[in-house]
Structure formats: C-alpha cells, structure tokens
Amino acid sequence: MTVLEDRIAMAESDNTITLDEMFERLETMPVPEGYKVEIVEGTVFMSPQRDTHWEIILDIVEQLRTKYPRERVKSDVRIDYPGHLNGFATDVTVMAENAARSEDGRWSHEDVEFVAEVISKGTAVNDYGPKMTAYATAEVPLYLIADPYQRRCHIYTQPKNGEYITETKVDFGDDIDLTGTVVGLTLKTDEFPRD
C-alpha cells in the first residue's frame, strides 16, 4: 500500500475524506505518463494505456463522431457516479445534447447517455462489477464493454434498480446494431485489435 493509499484509508475510516479531496491529493502526486487514474468505491486505480486499449477507444470515438459533435463525446474525463466514492474516467462517454458543466466545472452522470469501457486485465473486475452497478444505478441507458481478451463486446441496456436487464454479446468482427438505442447507429468492430 502506498503512503497516499494508507492516508486515504485512514481518512476514510474517520469518514472525513471526500472524492474531491482524494482527487486533489492525487493531482499532487507524480502519475506516470500514459496512466489513467480512477477511484472506484474509494479505491484508487492506476492503469497503463496499452496500444490495443487505445486503438479500440479511438475506433469507437471516431465512429461516434460521425453522428455526435466533439463536445458531446468525452474520453478519460472525470464523472462522479452513485455509490461510495466513485469518480470514473470512462474510456468513452456520450453526453446528452443539452448537457452543461456544473459551477465546479464537472459533468453530471444524469447527462450521460452512453458509456464504453475497454477491458484491461488489472481493472476488468471493476468494469464488469462495481462500475456496471454504478452506471445502472445512474440509469445510463447504454453501457458497452469491449473485451479484447474475449474478443467480444457486451452491450447492456434497460437499467433498473442498479442492474441492466438486457445483455447482448457481439463477437469482434461483427457489427453492433445500436440503431434502436439512444446512440442510433451501428458500430463496426472489424478493426478492433485482439489481445
């Protein structure tokens, strides 16, 4: 456990630390180049961006940009979600058309229409577990997981009571038909790299 994690754990036991305080402390620490930092259920995760990971993110963003203006598509931008100390830097996020930042400069999870996460070995348990629960609790209409280890995408829709009712699996190479969802387009996966 690092000194920062130890201090955060001590402060949490006193119920005195907030998500903002955790991120403020992280901003003063040297984070290695190419690492993404998130807080999931009060635990700090730092994961490196691999080529495979980045190529899939970029492919999804480029396809979304055929429909959405740049200001609605986000990547690695902190958004706080329901649950205990959840500050996620989602791989890809699409914001609602009239979404606006709050006075503190942040986006609200209530304005998120679509989330895509690309699996990394070290954080896969978060994407399939607590992050999925947080997205469903926030009623994000569409959650996509691209898993280069399984060579498959998982599409979750119909959030209700903290879980997604519907899951669809699509193998890499096949199209993801999202025309009947809030996204309203088909995503191609034929160029998604595999691990």
Secondary structure by P-SEA (a helix, b strand, c coil): ccaaaaaaaaaaaaccccaaaaaaaaaaccccccbbbbbcccbbbbbbbcaaaaaaaaaaaaaaaaccccccccccbbbbbccccccccccbbbbccccccccccccccccccbbbbbbccccccccccaaaaaaaaacccbbbbbbccccbbbbbcccccccccbbbbbccccccccccccccbbbbccccccc
